[in-house]
């Protein structure tokens, strides 16, 4: 109390004594109100260690320090004498506390970046108060030391931390998933991250599409080339009849109801060639296509000729929808459609959304096959684009509008429904 009254800085005195400043103030209040007697048993009692008897000293000398101690600082009766039972209970309590501290170290060792040696040293420090306790025998200290080592995987071969084991399992799972994504992406280079996610789920993986996208980006599996010059493929400035849009509000329920057609360009090393396609709007399947070095009506006619050779058309039940380009409005093309019993339909002026399905397919072709490729001539372009259309797109590529099925698989799944509708 004398130091508290004369101390210039109470906070510094509290730090020096290793106690809280509020505790000093409480002691001062007790001292003022009740005197020195009110301060007895204040604060946390400190355990007093019993020193082993020294045979070189007389019994009177060994008892002298204890007799000289003031009454309020005398050790508790249970610790004044060497009681083996009390020491054993104390050891059991300390071991329980050490076990709790070990569990905390197990949880925080890995997130804090502790290596095995650092974690082992932390465990040793956690049990220091037991191993350095002179009341604990050598066997108890040895058990505590071995328990700390085994807890952190140092004394037993092949044993690891539970937290480290969880991290290792997560890393193994990440590596396996990354390997599967790479395999699917290389085998299906036309698939984006969403179709790859669907394929992974079909094989048993529980994975989110955002995780698949992140892994593909990290492994440089996303490659989309930018567009350059685009030559014109549609010339609507002609004197031929422009047919009304019959497919604008049409809802498809079976095959061969609307066909959509369009023409696009393909860049070669030194020139451009052109591709004409016809798609069945019900299953998004390419039913006819043709490539040539020109944009005349012969190119546009070759695509429906292929489609008519593969499909049985009911006269009057099929609509052929296209833009209002001269290739589709010319007399030869319209006469061929009329001979097959197909009704022509054309988009409105300046409205490419009327033929959005064909435009979307062209975008798929450019992004997944044409962009990033260098074709030397028309023959090489046909040899590459033809298998993409027939094998990859129609049979393998998953389409979000078809419940992530390929066009041919979707048509096969809808065949019984289509037969019921037609019947």
C-alpha positions in Angstrom: 0.0 0.0 0.0 3.0 2.3 0.6 4.2 1.8 -2.9 0.7 2.5 -4.3 0.5 5.7 -2.3 3.9 6.9 -3.5 3.8 5.5 -7.1 3.7 8.3 -9.8 2.2 5.9 -12.3 -0.3 3.3 -11.2 -0.3 1.5 -14.6 3.5 1.1 -14.4 3.3 -0.3 -10.9 0.6 -2.8 -12.1 2.8 -3.9 -15.0 5.8 -4.3 -12.6 3.7 -6.5 -10.2 2.1 -8.4 -13.0 -1.5 -7.6 -12.0 -4.4 -5.5 -13.2 -4.6 -1.8 -12.3 -8.2 -2.4 -11.1 -7.0 -5.0 -8.7 -4.6 -2.4 -7.1 -7.5 0.0 -6.7 -9.6 -2.7 -5.1 -6.9 -3.5 -2.7 -6.5 0.2 -1.8 -10.2 0.4 -1.2 -10.2 -2.6 1.1 -7.2 -1.3 3.0 -8.8 2.1 3.6 -12.1 0.5 4.7 -10.9 -2.5 6.7 -7.2 -2.2 7.3 -4.5 -4.9 6.7 -6.9 -7.7 7.9 -9.2 -7.0 4.9 -6.3 -7.8 2.5 -5.8 -11.4 3.6 -6.6 -14.0 1.0 -7.0 -11.4 -1.6 -6.0 -12.3 -5.2 -5.1 -15.7 -6.5 -3.2 -18.0 -4.1 0.2 -19.1 -5.4 1.1 -22.7 -4.9 4.1 -23.1 -2.7 6.5 -25.8 -3.7 7.8 -28.1 -1.0 11.5 -28.5 -1.1 12.8 -31.9 -0.5 14.6 -32.3 2.9 18.4 -31.7 2.8 20.2 -34.4 4.8 23.1 -32.0 5.4 21.0 -29.6 7.4 19.7 -30.0 10.9 16.0 -30.4 11.4 15.9 -27.0 13.3 17.5 -25.2 10.3 15.1 -26.8 7.9 12.1 -25.7 10.0 13.5 -22.2 10.6 12.3 -20.6 7.3 8.8 -21.9 7.8 8.7 -20.7 11.4 10.0 -17.3 10.3 7.3 -16.8 7.7 4.5 -14.4 8.7 1.1 -15.9 9.5 -0.6 -14.6 6.4 2.0 -16.0 4.1 2.2 -19.5 5.6 1.7 -22.3 3.1 -1.6 -24.1 3.1 -1.7 -27.2 5.4 -2.2 -29.5 2.4 1.0 -28.2 0.8 3.1 -27.7 3.9 3.8 -31.4 4.2 4.7 -33.8 1.3 1.4 -35.6 0.6 1.8 -38.2 -2.2 -2.0 -38.4 -2.6 -2.3 -34.7 -3.1 0.6 -34.6 -5.5 -1.0 -37.4 -7.5 -4.3 -35.5 -7.7 -2.4 -32.4 -8.7 -0.7 -34.3 -11.5 -4.0 -35.7 -12.8 -5.5 -32.1 -12.9 -2.4 -30.8 -14.7 -2.6 -33.6 -17.3 -6.2 -32.8 -18.0 -5.3 -29.1 -18.5 -2.5 -30.1 -20.8 -4.8 -32.2 -22.9 -7.1 -29.3 -23.4 -4.2 -27.1 -24.4 -3.0 -29.8 -26.8 -6.5 -29.8 -28.5 -6.2 -26.0 -28.9 -2.8 -26.4 -30.4 -4.0 -29.1 -32.8 -6.7 -26.7 -34.1 -4.6 -23.6 -34.5 -1.3 -25.2 -35.6 -2.1 -25.5 -39.3 -4.0 -22.2 -39.9 -1.1 -20.3 -38.1 1.4 -21.9 -40.5 3.2 -23.9 -37.8 5.5 -26.7 -39.0 5.8 -30.0 -37.2 8.9 -28.9 -35.2 7.3 -25.6 -34.2 4.1 -27.4 -33.1 6.2 -29.9 -31.2 8.0 -27.1 -29.3 4.6 -25.5 -28.6 3.4 -28.7 -27.1 6.5 -29.1 -25.0 6.0 -25.5 -23.7 2.4 -26.3 -22.9 3.4 -29.1 -20.6 6.4 -27.3 -19.1 4.6 -26.6 -15.8 4.1 -30.3 -15.3 7.5 -31.6 -16.4 9.3 -28.9 -14.3 7.2 -29.5 -11.2 9.5 -31.1 -8.6 6.5 -32.8 -7.0 5.9 -34.9 -10.2 8.1 -37.9 -10.4 10.2 -38.8 -13.3 7.6 -41.2 -14.7 4.9 -38.5 -14.8 7.2 -36.1 -16.6 8.2 -38.7 -19.1 4.6 -39.5 -19.8 3.8 -35.9 -20.4 6.7 -35.5 -22.7 5.8 -38.6 -24.7 2.2 -37.5 -24.9 3.2 -34.2 -26.3 5.3 -35.8 -29.0 2.7 -38.3 -30.0 0.1 -35.6 -30.1 2.1 -33.8 -32.8 3.2 -36.9 -34.7 6.8 -36.9 -33.6 7.1 -40.1 -31.7 5.1 -42.5 -33.9 5.9 -43.2 -37.5 3.2 -42.4 -40.0 1.1 -40.4 -37.6 0.1 -36.9 -38.5 -2.0 -34.1 -36.9 -5.8 -34.4 -37.4 -5.8 -30.9 -38.8 -2.9 -31.8 -41.1 -4.6 -35.0 -42.1 -7.7 -33.0 -43.2 -5.6 -30.5 -45.1 -3.8 -33.4 -46.9 -7.1 -35.0 -47.8 -8.3 -31.7 -49.2 -5.2 -31.3 -51.3 -5.5 -34.8 -52.6 -9.1 -34.2 -53.5 -8.2 -30.9 -55.2 -5.4 -32.6 -57.2 -7.8 -35.4 -58.3 -10.5 -32.9 -59.4 -7.9 -30.8 -61.3 -6.7 -33.9 -63.1 -10.3 -34.8 -64.1 -11.1 -31.3 -65.2 -7.9 -31.3 -67.4 -8.8 -34.6 -68.9 -12.4 -33.6 -69.7 -11.3 -30.2 -71.1 -8.7 -31.7 -73.4 -11.1 -34.4 -74.5 -13.9 -31.9 -75.0 -12.1 -28.7 -76.1 -15.4 -27.2 -77.2 -16.9 -27.4 -73.7 -17.0 -24.4 -71.4 -16.9 -24.6 -67.6 -20.7 -25.3 -67.3 -20.8 -28.4 -69.5 -17.6 -29.6 -67.8 -19.4 -29.2 -64.4 -22.3 -31.3 -65.7 -19.9 -34.0 -66.9 -18.2 -34.0 -63.5 -21.5 -34.4 -61.6 -22.5 -37.2 -63.9 -19.3 -39.1 -62.9 -20.0 -38.6 -59.1 -18.2 -35.4 -58.3 -19.9 -32.9 -56.0 -18.5 -29.6 -57.4 -19.7 -26.1 -58.0 -19.4 -24.5 -61.5 -17.5 -21.5 -60.0 -14.8 -23.9 -58.7 -14.5 -25.5 -62.1 -14.2 -22.1 -63.7 -11.5 -21.1 -61.3 -9.5 -24.3 -61.9 -9.8 -24.0 -65.7 -8.6 -20.4 -65.5 -5.7 -21.3 -63.3 -4.6 -24.1 -65.6 -5.0 -21.8 -68.7 -7.8 -24.0 -70.1 -9.9 -20.9 -71.2 -8.9 -19.5 -74.6 -11.2 -17.3 -76.6 -9.8 -15.4 -79.6 -10.9 -11.9 -80.4 -12.7 -11.1 -83.6 -11.1 -9.2 -86.5 -12.5 -8.2 -89.8 -15.9 -9.6 -90.7 -16.9 -9.9 -94.3 -20.6 -9.4 -95.2 -22.6 -12.5 -95.8 -26.1 -11.1 -96.2 -27.3 -8.8 -99.1 -30.9 -7.8 -98.6 -30.8 -5.2 -101.3 -32.6 -7.1 -104.1 -35.8 -7.2 -106.0 -37.0 -10.6 -104.9 -40.1 -11.2 -102.8 -39.5 -11.0 -99.0 -41.6 -13.6 -97.3 -43.4 -12.9 -93.9 -42.0 -14.2 -90.6 -43.9 -17.4 -89.8 -41.6 -18.6 -87.1 -41.8 -15.6 -84.8 -44.4 -16.9 -82.5 -44.1 -20.6 -83.3 -43.7 -23.0 -80.4 -41.9 -26.2 -81.5 -43.2 -29.5 -80.2 -41.6 -32.1 -82.5 -39.0 -32.5 -85.3 -39.2 -30.9 -88.7 -41.5 -28.1 -87.7 -39.1 -25.1 -88.2 -35.7 -25.3 -89.9 -33.4 -22.2 -89.5 -30.7 -21.4 -92.1 -27.8 -19.0 -92.2 -24.5 -18.3 -93.9 -21.2 -17.4 -92.2 -17.6 -16.9 -93.3 -14.5 -18.9 -92.4 -11.0 -17.2 -92.5 -8.2 -19.0 -94.4 -4.6 -18.0 -94.6 -5.1 -15.7 -97.7 -8.9 -15.6 -98.3 -12.4 -16.3 -96.9 -14.7 -19.2 -97.6 -18.3 -19.5 -96.7 -20.4 -22.0 -94.8 -24.2 -22.5 -95.1 -26.1 -24.5 -92.5 -29.6 -25.7 -91.8 -30.6 -26.6 -88.2 -33.7 -28.3 -86.9 -35.0 -25.8 -84.2 -36.5 -28.6 -82.1 -33.2 -30.3 -81.2 -30.7 -27.8 -82.4 -29.2 -30.4 -84.6 -27.4 -29.5 -87.8 -29.3 -31.4 -90.5 -27.5 -29.9 -93.5 -24.3 -27.9 -94.3 -22.1 -26.9 -97.2 -18.9 -24.9 -97.8 -17.7 -23.1 -100.9 -15.5 -20.2 -101.9 -18.5 -18.1 -103.1 -21.9 -16.9 -101.7 -24.1 -17.7 -104.7 -27.4 -19.6 -104.5 -25.7 -22.9 -105.1 -24.0 -22.8 -101.7 -27.3 -22.0 -99.9 -29.1 -24.7 -101.9 -26.6 -27.4 -101.0 -27.4 -27.3 -97.3 -31.2 -28.0 -97.6 -30.5 -30.7 -100.2 -28.4 -32.5 -97.5 -31.2 -32.0 -95.0 -33.9 -33.3 -97.3 -31.8 -36.4 -98.0 -31.7 -37.2 -94.3 -35.2 -36.2 -93.1 -38.7 -37.1 -94.2 -40.7 -33.9 -94.5 -44.5 -33.7 -94.4 -45.7 -31.3 -97.1 -47.1 -28.2 -95.5 -45.8 -29.0 -92.0 -42.3 -27.5 -92.2 -41.3 -23.9 -92.1 -37.9 -22.8 -93.5 -36.8 -19.6 -91.7 -33.8 -17.5 -92.8 -32.7 -13.9 -93.1 -33.8 -11.9 -96.2 -30.5 -12.3 -98.0 -30.5 -12.7 -101.8 -29.4 -16.3 -101.6 -32.6 -17.3 -99.8 -35.0 -15.0 -101.6 -33.9 -15.9 -105.2 -36.2 -17.9 -107.4 -34.1 -21.1 -107.4 -34.1 -21.4 -103.7 -37.8 -20.7 -103.3 -38.8 -23.1 -106.0 -36.8 -25.9 -104.3 -38.6 -25.2 -101.1 -42.0 -25.2 -102.8 -41.3 -28.5 -104.5 -40.6 -30.1 -101.1 -43.7 -28.6 -99.6 -41.8 -26.3 -97.3 -43.1 -22.8 -96.4 -40.5 -20.0 -96.6 -40.2 -17.6 -93.7 -37.8 -14.6 -93.4 -36.7 -12.2 -90.6 -37.8 -8.6 -90.3 -35.6 -5.9 -91.7 -32.7 -5.1 -89.4 -33.8 -7.6 -86.8 -31.2 -10.4 -86.4 -33.0 -11.7 -83.3 -35.6 -13.3 -85.5 -32.9 -15.8 -86.5 -31.2 -15.9 -83.1 -30.9 -19.7 -83.1 -28.8 -19.8 -86.3 -26.8 -16.8 -85.1 -26.1 -18.6 -81.8 -24.9 -21.7 -83.6 -22.5 -19.6 -85.7 -21.1 -18.1 -82.5 -20.6 -21.6 -81.1 -18.8 -22.7 -84.3 -16.5 -19.7 -84.2 -15.6 -19.9 -80.5 -15.1 -23.6 -80.3 -13.6 -24.6 -83.7 -12.7 -21.8 -86.1 -11.2 -19.1 -83.8 -7.6 -19.8 -83.1 -7.2 -22.2 -86.1 -5.3 -21.5 -89.2 -6.7 -23.3 -92.3 -4.6 -23.3 -95.4 -7.3 -23.9 -98.0 -10.9 -25.0 -98.4 -10.1 -28.7 -98.2 -8.4 -28.4 -94.9 -11.3 -26.3 -93.5 -13.8 -28.9 -94.6 -11.8 -31.7 -93.1 -11.8 -29.9 -89.7 -15.3 -28.3 -89.6 -17.1 -31.3 -91.0 -16.1 -33.6 -88.1 -16.8 -30.8 -85.7 -20.4 -30.6 -87.0 -21.1 -34.3 -87.4 -19.2 -35.8 -84.5 -18.6 -33.1 -81.9 -21.6 -30.8 -82.1 -24.4 -33.2 -83.0 -23.2 -36.1 -80.9 -21.1 -34.8 -78.0 -21.6 -31.1 -77.3 -23.9 -30.5 -74.3 -26.5 -27.8 -74.9 -27.9 -25.8 -72.0 -31.3 -25.5 -73.8 -31.5 -29.3 -74.1 -31.0 -30.1 -70.4 -27.3 -30.5 -71.1 -27.7 -33.2 -73.7 -26.2 -33.4 -77.1 -28.6 -32.8 -80.0 -28.8 -36.4 -81.1 -29.2 -37.6 -77.6 -32.0 -35.1 -77.0 -33.8 -36.2 -80.2 -33.5 -39.8 -79.1 -34.9 -39.0 -75.7 -37.8 -37.0 -77.2 -38.6 -39.6 -80.0 -41.5 -41.2 -78.0 -43.0 -37.8 -77.2 -42.7 -36.7 -80.8 -44.4 -39.9 -82.0 -47.3 -39.3 -79.6 -47.6 -35.7 -80.8 -47.5 -36.7 -84.5 -50.0 -39.6 -83.8 
